[in-house]
């Protein structure tokens, strides 16, 4: 069915596109491409699908499967993500030394597409702060990051202005700014009905505020990656022009392949990259890379009393066998929950915990209950899990879906105690095997409600 665009949008896009307007309209009458990004630490090799050219692990799918009933999605083997937004990978690979230890902030992170992507690109000596200001969206962000399995991630729920308390703390800040959503018109009918010229102006003003608020947290010489899913220069080039008028910055060019179909934006001094659905197999998107050309601010962290309690030696000795490379991990205990994260960032995580609303940090390992430690679901999905230490129960697809629905199962096994439920050898979660029955420990709030 042909799209009927808002009149003001149609007028400004005709001026912006000129002779390409009809191609743009025709693209909106086609079905959106279906794309996923594979988890390099979890997926099995599969070259049957067409690769997305600007990202190593992105794939186009021929058809849209019923993702909810695919157990490998719930195991974190891949993330369903729009193809254009995966261009973030080029921005990072071409401008950042990813082999070095980095502190990265993904400011507007929910539901987690860019954060899971960044987590795959960073080395284990780096740390990612994945923030979402809207409280209702933080749970799904934390869920997706737990499924992805990375240990060097902190999930926070703060406003951009709060990060001014960390001047010069981050080597890289990713700002996928809230926008008017013009690039989503093809796949989201609500985006079109909610669009207005007034809303574009409101979004632009909000984006400027966020840029101003977050700028002090970027170190001198650090990289800001600014992106939106809108075409409007008011929310893109004009905002970055404003940033350059208020701060010394350098816009960094990226190398493109001609067959990618990405449009270079040159509006001195702004350099950016715009995706149109008639030129690329993806939705509308804009991205620009900016280096902060200001001296680095040196900050001194005052010593303070520890925020986290240390588990007993008895507990620590028991759980060290549950994970890989435990000698490089710091274990903490918050009430009855044991967590672990990279030791080199223990001080930074404590600093974050003093000043920010932490929703999730590192990996939840287990809950102490009486004399027993019950393994946490996040541990089952973690790439740090020592799978050889635990018994496993390999499930068929039908049983895996029953497990994800939190249905009762009767696996045929002689094992007793906690065991990993796996599908295609990918952990889905825990079960407790008892004589004659099995307790399904899949989180109630995560269970799928769709029937097989």
Long-range contacts (C-beta under 8 A, 24 or more apart in sequence): 1-29, 2-28, 2-29, 3-28, 3-29, 3-185, 3-186, 3-192, 5-185, 5-192, 6-192, 6-195, 6-196, 8-196, 8-197, 9-182, 9-195, 12-232, 13-231, 16-231, 16-233, 17-276, 20-276, 20-278, 23-278, 24-276, 24-277, 24-278, 26-278, 27-186, 27-276, 27-277, 27-278, 28-185, 28-186, 28-277, 30-186, 32-186, 32-187, 32-283, 33-60, 33-83, 33-281, 33-282, 34-60, 34-61, 34-63, 34-64, 35-59, 35-60, 35-61, 35-80, 35-81, 35-82, 35-83, 35-86, 35-282, 36-61, 36-78, 36-79, 36-80, 36-81, 37-78, 37-79, 37-81, 37-86, 37-113, 37-116, 37-117, 38-77, 38-78, 39-76, 39-77, 39-78, 39-79, 39-116, 39-120, 39-148, 39-149, 40-120, 41-120, 41-149, 41-383, 42-75, 42-76, 42-77, 42-149, 42-383, 42-426, 43-72, 43-77, 43-78, 44-77, 44-424, 52-83, 52-86, 52-281, 53-257, 53-259, 53-260, 54-86, 54-87, 54-89, 54-90, 54-260, 54-262, 55-86, 55-87, 55-89, 55-90, 55-117, 56-89, 57-120, 58-83, 58-86, 60-281, 66-450, 68-448, 68-450, 69-401, 69-448, 69-450, 69-452, 71-395, 71-397, 71-400, 71-401, 71-404, 71-423, 71-424, 71-426, 71-428, 72-423, 72-424, 72-426, 74-147, 74-404, 74-428, 74-446, 74-448, 75-147, 75-381, 75-423, 75-426, 75-427, 75-428, 76-146, 76-147, 76-148, 76-149, 76-381, 76-426, 77-426, 79-112, 79-113, 79-116, 79-117, 79-144, 79-148, 81-113, 81-117, 82-113, 82-187, 82-282, 82-283, 82-285, 83-280, 83-281, 83-282, 83-283, 84-183, 84-275, 84-280, 84-282, 84-283, 84-284, 84-285, 85-113, 85-114, 85-176, 85-227, 85-229, 85-282, 85-285, 86-117, 87-262, 87-273, 87-275, 87-285, 87-287, 88-114, 88-117, 88-118, 88-174, 88-225, 88-227, 88-287, 89-117, 89-121, 90-254, 91-225, 91-254, 91-287, 91-289, 92-118, 92-121, 92-172, 92-225, 93-121, 94-252, 94-254, 94-255, 94-289, 95-223, 95-252, 95-254, 95-289, 95-291, 96-171, 96-172, 96-223, 98-122, 98-123, 99-123, 100-125, 100-126, 101-125, 101-126, 101-344, 102-126, 102-127, 102-171, 102-172, 103-127, 103-129, 103-169, 103-170, 103-171, 103-172, 103-348, 104-128, 104-129, 104-170, 104-171, 104-172, 104-173, 104-174, 105-129, 105-131, 105-163, 105-169, 105-170, 105-172, 105-173, 105-174, 105-214, 105-217, 106-130, 106-131, 106-174, 106-176, 107-131, 107-160, 107-163, 107-173, 107-174, 107-175, 107-176, 107-210, 107-214, 108-132, 108-133, 108-175, 108-176, 108-177, 108-178, 108-210, 109-141, 109-155, 109-176, 110-134, 110-137, 110-138, 110-140, 110-141, 111-137, 111-140, 111-141, 111-144, 112-140, 112-141, 112-144, 112-145, 112-148, 114-174, 114-176, 115-141, 115-144, 115-145, 115-153, 116-144, 116-145, 116-148, 116-150, 118-174, 119-145, 119-148, 119-150, 119-152, 119-153, 120-148, 120-150, 122-152, 124-151, 124-152, 124-342, 125-342, 125-344, 126-152, 127-152, 127-153, 127-154, 127-342, 127-345, 127-348, 127-349, 128-152, 128-153, 128-154, 129-153, 129-154, 129-156, 129-170, 129-352, 130-154, 130-155, 130-156, 131-155, 131-156, 131-157, 131-158, 131-163, 132-156, 132-157, 133-157, 133-158, 133-159, 133-160, 138-359, 139-359, 139-445, 141-359, 142-359, 142-360, 143-446, 145-360, 146-360, 146-363, 146-364, 146-377, 146-378, 146-381, 146-382, 147-381, 148-381, 149-381, 149-382, 149-383, 149-384, 150-383, 151-329, 151-340, 151-341, 151-342, 151-362, 151-363, 151-382, 151-383, 151-384, 152-341, 152-342, 152-345, 152-362, 153-360, 153-361, 153-362, 154-349, 154-352, 154-358, 154-360, 154-361, 154-362, 155-358, 155-359, 155-360, 155-361, 156-352, 156-356, 156-357, 156-358, 156-359, 157-357, 157-359, 158-356, 158-357, 159-213, 160-209, 160-210, 160-213, 160-214, 161-213, 162-355, 162-356, 163-213, 163-214, 163-216, 163-217, 164-213, 164-216, 164-217, 165-355, 166-217, 166-299, 166-351, 166-355, 167-216, 167-217, 167-297, 167-299, 168-216, 168-217, 168-218, 168-219, 168-220, 168-222, 168-296, 168-297, 168-298, 168-299, 169-217, 169-219, 169-299, 170-217, 170-218, 170-219, 170-222, 171-219, 171-222, 171-223, 172-222, 172-223, 172-224, 172-225, 173-214, 173-217, 173-218, 173-222, 173-223, 173-224, 173-225, 174-225, 174-227, 175-210, 175-211, 175-214, 175-224, 175-225, 175-226, 175-227, 176-227, 176-228, 177-203, 177-206, 177-207, 177-210, 177-226, 177-227, 177-228, 177-235, 178-203, 178-206, 178-207, 178-210, 179-203, 179-207, 179-228, 179-229, 179-230, 179-235, 180-230, 180-232, 180-235, 181-229, 181-230, 182-229, 182-230, 182-231, 182-232, 182-284, 183-228, 183-229, 183-230, 183-231, 183-275, 183-277, 183-283, 183-284, 183-285, 183-286, 184-229, 184-283, 184-284, 185-284, 186-277, 186-283, 187-283, 200-230, 200-232, 200-234, 200-235, 201-234, 203-230, 203-235, 204-234, 204-235, 204-238, 204-239, 207-235, 207-239, 208-239, 208-242, 211-239, 211-242, 211-243, 212-246, 215-243, 215-247, 215-292, 216-297, 218-292, 219-292, 219-296, 219-297, 220-292, 220-293, 220-294, 220-295, 220-296, 220-297, 221-291, 221-292, 221-293, 221-296, 222-291, 222-292, 223-252, 223-289, 223-290, 223-291, 223-292, 224-289, 224-290, 224-291, 224-292, 225-287, 225-288, 225-289, 225-290, 226-287, 226-288, 226-289, 226-290, 227-285, 227-286, 227-287, 227-288, 228-285, 228-286, 229-283, 229-284, 229-285, 229-286, 230-284, 230-286, 231-274, 231-276, 231-284, 231-286, 233-267, 235-286, 236-265, 236-272, 236-274, 236-286, 236-288, 237-265, 237-267, 237-270, 237-272, 240-270, 240-272, 240-288, 240-290, 241-267, 241-269, 241-270, 243-290, 244-269, 244-270, 247-292, 247-294, 248-292, 248-293, 248-294, 249-290, 249-291, 249-292, 249-293, 250-290, 250-291, 250-293, 251-288, 251-289, 251-290, 251-291, 252-289, 252-290, 252-291, 254-289, 301-347, 301-351, 304-350, 304-354, 306-350, 307-350, 307-353, 307-354, 308-332, 308-333, 308-334, 308-350, 308-353, 309-333, 309-334, 311-338, 315-368, 315-373, 318-373, 319-365, 319-366, 319-373, 321-386, 321-389, 322-365, 322-366, 322-375, 322-379, 322-385, 322-386, 322-389, 322-390, 323-363, 323-365, 323-379, 323-382, 323-384, 323-385, 323-386, 324-384, 324-385, 324-386, 325-384, 329-384, 331-365, 333-368, 336-367, 336-368, 336-369, 337-364, 337-366, 337-367, 337-368, 337-376, 338-364, 338-365, 338-366, 338-367, 338-368, 338-373, 338-376, 339-363, 339-364, 339-365, 340-365, 340-384, 374-418, 374-441, 375-418, 375-430, 377-429, 377-430, 377-441, 377-442, 377-443, 377-446, 380-420, 380-427, 380-428, 380-429, 380-430, 381-427, 381-429, 385-427, 387-420, 387-427, 390-418, 390-419, 390-420, 391-415, 391-417, 391-418, 391-419, 391-420, 391-433, 392-419, 392-420, 392-421, 392-422, 392-427, 393-419, 393-420, 393-421, 393-422, 393-431, 393-433, 394-422, 394-423, 394-425, 395-421, 395-422, 395-423, 395-428, 397-423, 398-452, 400-428, 401-448, 401-452, 402-452, 403-428, 403-429, 403-431, 403-440, 403-442, 404-428, 404-442, 404-447, 404-448, 405-447, 405-448, 405-449, 405-450, 406-440, 406-442, 406-444, 406-447, 407-440, 408-437, 408-438, 408-440, 409-438, 409-440, 410-437, 410-438, 411-438
